Amino acid sequence: MSSPAGFRSRLRASAALILGMGTLSGCMVGPNFVPPRPAVPGHYLSDAPVTHGAPYVSSGAIDTEWWNSFQDPELTALVRQAVAQNLDLQIATQRLLEAEAQAQIEGAVLYPNLIGGASYTRERPSKEGIFTAFGNPVGTSTSAASVANGTSSAPGGGAIPGATIAPLDLYQYGLQSTYDLDLWGKNRRAVEAAVAAAAASEEARRASLLNVEAQVANYYLQLRGTERVLEITQHNLAFAHQLVSLTLEREAAGLTTALDVANARATEAQIQSQIPGLISQRDDLINQIGLLLGETPDDLPPALVTPAPIPVTPPTVPVGLPSTLLLRRPDVREAVDNLHETTAEVGVAVASFFPDIALSGSVSFQALQFKNLNEFRAITYAVGPDVTIPLFQGGQLRGQLKLRKAQQKEAAVSYARTVLTAFYQVNTSLVAYAQQHATVESLKTYVRQSQIAVTLAEEQYREGLVDYITVLNAQQNLLSSEQQEAQAEQRLDTDLVTLYQALGGGWQQVYPAAK
């Protein structure tokens, strides 16, 4: 069995050959498709961070397997598994096969068809039917079959007195063929539209592939971020429990009041209340990844449910040049194919106004007796043109042409919107990724100072130099700063995934084969 990629190559090559033969078989009315050439900016809005001067991005060639840049083997394994098993991608593959099959069906009309057939019928002719053309009265002794076979002995082959109309057998087999000359290119335009639709379906599958890869990466990075926040919260809960014990000891020694004990226990309970929600969020992310993998909850990879650190982004990310963005993004390529399809459909609508000429012919053997079926004199044939002229259809053709032109205009506007959206998404993602670096750096300082503040507050509280409110505030600031840092690091990762998706990275020129 040939591969889908091989079939698509042959399909497009055949379509190009057939369309190129238009000058030989007739003209092609309607507009010819010309790929659009939109204006491309010379550079992105922000190729480097605004707050810091470090070159977080470069103009190097984008890595199609960008998930490897996180240096996380588990993430790489999950993406590969999703590409092979994701159910949405399998649906997209079947839709592509359907579109290719439809293009093959449309292409068949460009060739002559040849039909072979054989038949046997037993017929009782009407007494008022075609046999009366022989002038045969009813009720005589000679059979109609003998008249039809030319075996009667009537003088001159004329009317046979006394002929009866008896049932007869008719044997026949032969070939029949028709061919549409397609003088105005209606069929060729239909094939052109079908091939473009199949190409659009292929790009839609690539867009689905990119989306699945990005979803797996996003959910995985959010999972690691949630695990980190959960770990921080549990660590702070243990610290809060120690403070409760400390305040109880100081209360027993008469060094503090019940108010400090109540505040310590309230803080402990407040931290404890965050843990169930984090566990629920963690498990939900695991389930989302399992759904993308096409796995049941019992078959999830063991490493997925094992806590791991948040992956680190690479020092520099290659983002390519703006001039290559439109060649990478599958949604832009799909929009081009959609525009091509609607342009060809306009040609089909225009060709519908012109006469349609088809050639038909048949040759067969026909006899009333089976033994005579292969005799030369049993040959019968018919050949001739079939001309169809659309004289009046109540405005249907004009309405159809108006519809196709409107659809072409819609596709052109949709393409322009897709191109504009692509550049805006890249610019937005670049700015977000650059500024998130600054956020992470600031939060690291926030965490370091909060840790120092907690240590000092606890020591001074033990010595009775400060009240418990000072310790409580320091502890809450530390918890908040550590959680924000973990969330910011995870957000930096997901911002990078969003940037790669905006850049159109994540699919190969040859769609990855299922393993």
Summary of the structure (lengths in Angstrom):
residues: 515
radius of gyration: 39.6
end to end distance: 16.4
largest distance: 146.0
contacts: 1573
relative contact order: 0.16
helix: 63%
strand: 10%
